[in-house]
Amino acid sequence: MKIFSILFLICSIQGSLSLSAQPNQKHRVIILSDIEAEPDDTESFVRLMLYSNCIDIKGLVATTSIWHKTSVDPESIKRVINAYGQVQPNLIKHETGFPEASTLLSLVKQGLPKYGMLGVGDGKDSEGSNWIIKVLEEKDERPLWISVWGGVNTLAQSLDKIKKTKSRGEANRLISKLRVYTISDQDDSGIWIRNNFPDLFYIVSPADHYGSATWSAINTFVRGINNETISNSWLTQNIQQGHGPLGAEYPDVAWGMEGDTPSFLNLIPNGLSDPEHPEWGGWGGRYELYKPDLAKLQKGNSGVPYEKETREIWTDAIDSYSPYIPNEYGRTVRKDTITFTNNKVSLWRWRDDFQNDFAARMDWCIKPYEEANHPPVVVLNHPEQFTVKSGEGFSLDAFNSTDPDGDNLSFLWFHYPEASSYKKIVSMGAENVHGVYVTAPKVEKKETLHFILKLSDKGTPALTRYKRVIVTVVP
């Protein structure tokens, strides 16, 4: 009977997966970091180490930036990795796949200690720029993400060399595999890349006024919500202190907590994001493809060029969001009376979830499996994508979802209109049950509806996983 139950669960999980999602395929990434420009890069490296089993890290490159123009600091990256190496034996008790520290150390490279375009051109190759090309040339057709935490001139040099030394067809093939997410523009090579490689997949909140960028929502204090999980006291208790040598490497916040982390959050396989679709949204924010209006951008004072975009880029998108809040009597949650509408909403709406996930993984550094919390497993009773007719009723259900620790589960279904082609809110009655019944809107052309299931356990800290169900409605 027990064997039958296990087989049934495996079949249910397999049946719920989208054929195109390839859920077991890790996303490849190379990090470009101006580490030591300020403490937040080190903070982001601490978090990255805890997801090194579910993101395929292909390179960790120390670079320059507008704030760090004449030196690079690969040894600071190695210091975090060495601390990770001390807790890696405990991490693998909780999930498989955490690489040896020696493997990660071999991936640490460095760019030229030159600022921006001064480090781009003939004779300007570096260990880092050559490494990007080497990884691109590997027989691996997965996209290669370049997560840029500082200046982007190391990538610019790679692209310049590819263009000058490869045939047009080979250059196009290699560049087509690149996916770039930069934490705004932190040198003058970002706009050069976008102008000279117009087909390159590029996510950026342009210009240098970082306070208005989507990524800054990771550490923005938002009036009207609980901001506890980005407080210094929360970081001390859950990350820095009493969590082993890796937590001890997490420095105090100076300018802003982990401003670089959003560049890889959407690569974490939590069931919410599809990195190939930035417009769908996820832990790292939501982005749409358009040419931003220079007049509407806010200029900062870093000295990075403030120039007109010459082509469409993936950039800030606006969400409207009314948080669900606990309800003491009756239905356990209710929508708040306040609605937030701006581009930062698309990121901070998930903030408590990814902070709790971070805290749980810090626990994994020191605790045995039985004393720590682990994320629930979402199992749908239907495909992740299906089609219905205009006005037709359908059900969404995740009854067979489980929790590895035996925790009680909370369900929350909601329509995500900004990710859908159909923009009006679609209601579903009580959202906090495993199964909901929905009536498709009446449409005159084909429309898509994105529904998100947020499944949370009641462990400590509470952990969340998701499923995105895309329903196509036809007339």
N, C-alpha and C positions, 0 to 999 in steps of 0.2 A: 504493500500500500504506500509506503514511504517513497519507494522508487518511482511508482506511478505518479505521485504528487510532484516529484522533482521533474520528471519528464514533462508533465503538463505545464509546469511553470516555465521551463525552457522553451517549449513550443509557443506558449502565450507571449513570451518576451520576443521571440523571433517574429511572430506574426504581427506584432505591433510596430515593427520597424519599417520605416520608409525605405524602398529599394534604392533611392538615390542618396540617402543620408550617410551611408558607410560609417556607422557609429564607432567602429573599432579602429578607424584610421586616424592616427594622431596627426595634428597639424604641425608642420615644420616651421621653425622660427630661428632667426638670427637676431640677437639683441645688439643694438648700437647704443652705448651709454657714455655720457660725460661724467662718470662717477667721480666724486670728490668736488664737483662744482657746488653741490649742496647735499645734505644728508638723504634726500628722498630717493636717490638712485639706490643707495644701500638698502633702504627700506623695501624697495620694490624687488631687489634681488633676493632678499630673505623670503618674500612671498613666492617668488618664482621657483625657488628651490623646492617648495612644498608641492608644486604642481609639475615637477620635472618627470613624474611618472606618467602623466597624461598629456603632456605637450612634448613634441620631439625637438629638443633644443639642439641646434646645429652649429651655433657659434655665439660667443660672448665677447664683443669687441669694445675695447676702451677707446673713446673718441674725444674730440674737442667740442666746444660749443661757444656761443657768444659769451657765456659766463666762465669759460675755461679754455682760453684760446691757444695756449702754448705748451700744454702738457697733457699726457694721457696717463691713466693709472690702472693698468691691468692687475697690479698686486692687490688692489682693494677688492676687485672681483674675486680673486683667489682666496682672500681672507674669508669671505662669506661662504665660498664652496668648502673650505676646510672645516668651518663650523658645521656645515651641513653634513660633512662626512662623519662627524661624531654622532649624529642622530640618525643617519641613514639606516643602520641596523634595526632601529626601533620602528622607523617609518614603514619598512617592508613587512612588519607584523600586521599592519593595518590595511595596506593595499600593495599589490605587486607592482614591479616595474620601476622602482626608484633606482636611478643609475648610480654606479659607484662614483665617489668624488673624483677619482683619478680620471674617469671618462670626461667629466665636466671640466676638469682642469686642462685637459688636452684641447678643449674647445676655446680657451681664452686666447684672444688675439688682440692686436692693437692697430689703430689707424695712425696716420701721421700726426705729429704734434703741431699741426698748422690749422689756422682758422679758415673755415669755409672754402671758397674757391681758390685760396692760396694753396690748398692741398689737392687741387684737381688739374690734370693735364699730363702731358708727356713727362715721363720720369717721376711721377708722383704716386706710383704704386706703393702699397703698404701691405703688411701681413694681413690686415683686415680686409682690404679691397680684393686682394688675390683670393682670400678664403671665400668670399661671397661668390666669386666666379667659379671656384672649384666645386662648391656645393651645388650651384646651379647646373653644372655640367654633369653631375651624377645621374645615373640612369634611374631617376625617380621622378615620375610625372606629377607628384603632389605639388601644389603651389608652395612657394617658399615665402614666408612672411618675414619682412624686415621691420622689426619693432624698434622705433627710433626714439630714444629718451633724451637726446641732446642734438648736436649737429648731425647733418646727414651727408657730409662730404665724403665719407668713406664709401657709401653707396654711389655717390656721384662719380667717384673715380672708377668704380667697377663698371658703371654704365658707359663712361667715356671710353674705357679700354675695350669693352665689348663692341661698341660701335665702330672703333677704329681698326680692330683686329679680326673681327668675324665677318663672314658674308652677311648680306642683308637678311637672308632667310634664317641663318643660324642665330643672328642677333635678335630677330623678332621672336624666334622660338624660345630663347632663353628669357628675354624680357617678359614674354607672355606668362611665364611662371611666377613672376614677382608680384607680391602683394605688400604694399607699404602702408604703415600706420605711424605717422609722426606726431609727437606731442608738440603741436604747433610748429612754427619755424624758429629754429634756434641757431641758424647761420644763413648765409646768403646763397647756399647751394640748393635749398629746397625749391625755390621758385625757378632756378635754373633747370633742375630736373623736370619740373612740370612743364616748362616751356619747350624743352628739347626732346622730351619723350612723352608725347601727347596721349599715347595709348596705355601708358603705365597706370595700373590700378593704384590709386593714391588716396588715403584717408587723412585729412588734416583739418584742423580749425585754423585757418590761415591768419596771417599777420602775427603780431607779437603781444597782443593784449590778452594775456593768459586768463585773466579773471572772467572773460566772457566765453571761453572755450568749453565745449562739452566735457572734455576730460577733467576739467577743474572741479566738476561736481563730486568727484571722489572725496574731496576734503572741504567742500563748501558748507558752511552752517546755513541751514534752511529754516527760516522762521515758520512755525506752525506744525513742525514735526519733531519727533524725538531724535536728537543728534548724538545720542550717547555713544554709539559704536565708532565714532570718529574722535571721541574725546581723549585727552591725554591720559586720564585715569583708566579708561577702558584699555588703551594700548598697554599701559603698565601692567595691568592685571592679567590680560589675556595673551599678550605677545612678548613683552620684554622680560618680565620677571618670573622666575620659577618655571621656565619652559626650556631649560637646557641652553647649550652654547649657541644654537642658532638664534633663539630669541634674544640672547644677550648681545648679539651683533646688531640688533635693530635700534638705530639711534633715535634720540629725541627729535621731535618735529621742530624744524627751524622756520621754513617759509610755508610749506604745505605738505601734508601727509601724502606720500606715495603718488605724486603727480604723474609718474610714468606708468603705473600699474594698468590703467585702462587700455594701454596699447596691446596687452596680451589677454585681458579678461575674456574677450569673446572667443578666444581659442580654447578655453576650458570646456570640455564636453559635459555640460550640465543639462542638456535637453532643450535649452532656450534659444541659443544663437546658432546661426549658420554663417560662418565668416564670409562665405561667398556672397551673402546677401546682407550688407550693412544696413539696408533699409528695413530689415526685419527687427532689429534691435536686440539687445542683450546686456550682460553685465558691463560691457565696455561702452555702452551707449548706442544710439541709433543715428545713422547718417544717410543722406540722400545725395543723388548725383545731379549736380547743377553747377553753374558758374556763379560764384558769390559776387555780390555787388560791393565793390571797394568802398563806396560811400557809406555803406552800412556797417563796415568793420571798424572796430575800435583800435586805434593805434597806441602801442605801448612806447616804452622808452629804452628798449634794449639796443637799438641801432640796426636790427635786422631789416632788410629792405621791405618797404611797404608798397607793394606793386600790384597792379591789376592782373587778375588771373586770365590767361589766354584760352583756357579750355575748361570743360566740366571736371569737377573733382568730387569725391565723396566727402561731404562736409555736414555741418551741424543741421539737425532736424528737430522740429518742435513736437513735443508730446503734451497732451493734456491729461492730467492724472489726479484722481481723487483717491487717496489712500484708504485701504480697508483697515479699520481699527477694531480692537477687541470690544465685545459687547458682553456685559456681565450676565444678563438674563435673556433667555430666549435664544434666537440665532446668535451663534458665537462671534460673528463679525458683522460689521455694518460699514457702509461707505461714510467717510468723513464728509462734513458739510463744506469743506474748502476744496477748491480745485486749483492745481498748479499748472501753468502753461508756459513753457519755454524749452530751449534746447537742453538745458542741464537736467531737466526732469527725466529724460530718456536714460540717464545713467543712475542718478541717485535713487530712483524708484526701486532699484534692486540692492541698494547699499547694505541694508541690514543683513540680507541674505548672504552676500559675498564676504562681509566682515565676519559673520558667524562661521562661515565655511573656513575662513582663514584661522579663526580661533580654534576650531575643532582640529585642524591639521597641526597647529602648534601643540595641542594636547598629544597628538600622535607621536611627537618627538620624545615624550617622556613616559607616557602611560601604557600599560598593557592593553590589549584589545578590549578586554571585558570592562575596563574603567573609562573608556572613551566613547564618543558618539561617532556614528558613521551615517552617511546619507541614505535616505530611502530610495527604493527602486520603483520607478513608475512603470506600470504595465497597462497598456491600453487594450480594450476589448474590441478594437476596430483599427483600421489603418490610420496612419498619420495624415494621409491625404485622400479625399474622396469627393465625389460630385453629387449634388442634389438638384432638384428642379425648383424653380421659383415658387415660393409659398409652401414648399414641402417641409414636413417635420422630420427631425432626426435626433438621435441620441449621441451623447458623448459620455464615455464611461471608463473608469480606471479601477474597477472593483478589485482586480487581482494584484494591485500594488502591494509591496511588502516593505518591511524595514529589517535590516540585518541584526539590529539589537532588540527587536521585539517591541519597539516603541509604538505608542498610539500615533495614528496619522491624521492630519488635517488636510482636507481638500479645498481648493479654491479655483473655480473656473472663471475666466473672464474673456471678453472679446477685446482684441487689440486693434482698434480702428485705424491707427496711424500706419500699421503694417499691412492693413487690408486695402483692397481697391474700393471696397464698400465702406464709406467713412461714417455712416450713422451707427450709433451704438445698438448692438443686438442684445436683447435681454434674455435671461434664461431662468427666472425665478430664483430659487434658493441656490446660490453659487457654491456653498460650502458642503457639498455632498459628493459622493464618488461618481454619481451619474446624474446628468442634467438632460433635459429635453429642450430642444431649440426649434423654433419655426423659422425657416429661411425667409429672408425678406423677398418681397416681390420685385423683380428686376426686369429691365428691358434689354440688358446686355449682360454678357458674362462678367461675374464679379467674384472676388475672393474674400473669404472671411478667415482671419487668423484668430484662433482660440488658444489661450494659454492655460494649461493646468499647472498650478503651483501646489506641489505636494510637500508638506512639512511634517517633520516628526516632532515629538514633544521631549526629545532628549535635551541635554545641556552641553553646548549651546544647541538650540534648535537648528536643524539642517533642512535645506530645501533642494529639491530637484524638480524639473519641469518636463512637460511635453507640449509641443506646438502642433496643433491640428489645423491644417489648411483645408477649408471646405470651399469648393468651387460651386457657385450657384449659376445655373443656366436658365434662360427664359423658357 
